[in-house]
Amino acid sequence: MRFHWGQQGARLQRQVERGDYRLSPMQLVGRREKGEERLAQWSAQDALVLKWVALRIEGLLPTHTRCAHLKGHGGGRESVRQAARALASGEFNFVYRTDIRGYYRHIRKE
């Protein structure tokens, strides 16, 4: 995208702003060897469009104070601190750790 930005940038922006842009199917990357999983990946153009849209709507959507991945919410370390405080205070009795990678790994990408 960076190399072709001069030819494609304005067209891409017009497509997105008109609502005509369509995401491409994700690409499966890597070989299936020795139990290694193939990764699904957006194209560079799709990744750029998704990031641009996310930045444009960021202030329009409500956010929860415990969404540690958002800028200014403390990040992963703060998330761990909050969980430890909640467990120590009795607010929560247990922590449930999800396997988001495993969840996406088992979706049929074909």
ABEGO torsion letter per residue (X at the ends): XAAAAAAAAAAAAAAAAAGABBBBBBBBBEBBBGGBBBBBBBBAAAAAAAAAAAAAAAAABBBBAABAABBGAGEAAAAAAAAAAAAAAGABABBBBBBAAAAAAABBAX
